[in-house]
Amino acid sequence: MEKTILYRTSLGVVGVICVIAVVLGVLRGEVISQEDGRKAHDTQQNHESLKAQTVNQGAVLYKNMGCGHCHAVDSAQNGIGPSLKGLFKGKEKLVNGLPVTDKSVRDQIKTPYKNMPPFANRLNEKEMDRILAYLETL
Amino acid sequence: MKGGLFRIGLYVAFVTLPVWLATWLGAPSEGALNDVGRNFALVGFMILVAQFLIAARIKWIEQAFGLDILIRYHKYMALAAACFLFIHPILLALGHRSWKLLIGLDLPWYIWAGKAAIVLLIVNILLGIYQGRFGLKFEMWRVGHDLSAIAILLLIFLHAWFAGDDLKVLPMQVLWIILFAGAVVLFIHHRFLRASRLGRHPYRVEEIRQETGDVWTVKLVPPPGRTIGDYMPGQFHFLTFFRAPELPVEEHHWTISSSPAQKDFISSTIKAVGDFTATIGSTKIGDTAAVHGPFGRYSYVLHPEERDLVFLAGGIGITPLMAMLRHMRDVGESLSVTLLYAGQKEDGIVFSRELNDMAAAKKPHMTLVHILSRPDENWTGETGHLDKEKIEKYCGQNLGEKTFYLCGPVKMADGLVGILRRMGVSKRRIRREIFSFLD
């Protein structure tokens, strides 16, 4: 009976699509954390290598979030936004006048002072940790 | 469903393609909830793009399934896309542990674009399901449907372009643009370019004959220099009539009622049931019509091994079955057919004389039974409705070797399917043609 064969086929197709989307979604995290695990296993399983991973993840996030569109990290040149080179190494204040601390930088990223787009909805706490770890190395 | 499995496999591969790409090239993981949420958005968009492919009546796709089946599939897919897209922000909100995305007001414009797309899609779906009940004229509904489909695609494109973390790498961006542009090009080809091309080489109305009080047969001949293409008896086509200026110009689909064994003309037998078909009687010889077809896989010629057929017809549902009977007559087909043709009154029987001639001449070998529910006093044939009793009487108890072709009003056909199934007929031996795309 065409109609119910059609119905069952459609259901099957949607089911397969759903399974693929879910499995690949779950796997994406696994693929990366397996790589983390491998890296941690190869270097010594210690605090320093864990920190290095966090910094690397922060660097990737920094790139993917497009921060480099407005902020320089290699030079002190201000672009659309101020340079972040040496941010935690003696810069006096942020543009909003607050001193540079872990908290004030996080707040600035979440709910920026001026023309910067807000990232509160786009970064969770773990990602924020990674970005901060990266920024601290600049 | 020949080659159907292959095409279905391709469909799944197509729809999930960006997910495969994003897993390896896209943004890093943000936790399972977020990643699945992003994947759902990707497949939701891909399903919508695929619908433009399906609706464009591409022969390679259509020939495997039949356009009427494809359109029903299309409706299921629209629902599936809406589900994926609706769940997408919910998963992201859960993944970010913040409901701000869902209920916040101070959000970037591209987030609002995404929400607008979901709302518009749901409205589109509801209007498709309840179009009749809203009293919306078909043509008006169709234009709205087409435009909103494009709008939805555009909104999702923009939303994903600015909000989508997976779209920050070049390969994904290229794919995104190609998909959107492809859908738009398909739409333009289907609705404008091809429609205009068919309109430039229209068929001509050679004869318009009134069969009964509200049923007309229109015979069309091809333009000079062209011949009628091949088609199977039972297939349908789209006709866009160009007639007197005050008459509407709309594309509608009807069964091809002529036999493909003759190459002089094609015909459709049309009943006045709606605001367009009410004007069919005003069609004149010399009027023209753009013809797009043939479509569908409802035809006995697809199953040459089946030799014992039962046709169950109600009202104007006789048309595809008549095309098949005419073809059987023309090619000297030796199989046997039992036609149970239900109607109300004797003067409402379409093709009455021709059917009697066929049965009398045994061309084809047909047992012809008319069943009238409101006959005049002088009617000596069967009365009442096409029910289990009539089927048993004319088809016997052992229905195992018979194949049933149904065509008639939805309720009648639904009922008959139930009766046949309870009598033990296998699903694969019940074939049904449903005229309306919108139910």
Interface residues (C-beta under 8 A of the other chain):
Chain A: M1 E2 K3 T4 I5 L6 Y7 T9 S10 L11 V13 V14 V16 I17 C18 I20 A21 V22 L24 G25 V26 L27 R28 G29 V31 I32 S33 Q57 V60 L61 N64 M65 G66 P117 A120 N121 R122 N124 K126 E127
Chain B: I8 Y11 V12 V15 T16 V19 W20 A22 T23 G26 A27 P28 S29 E30 G31 A32 D35 V36 G37 R38 N39 F40 L42 V43 I47 I69 R72 Y73 Y76 M77 A80 F84 G95 H96 R97 S98 K100 L101 G104 L107 P108 D165 K168 V417 R421 K427 R428 I430 R431 R432 I434
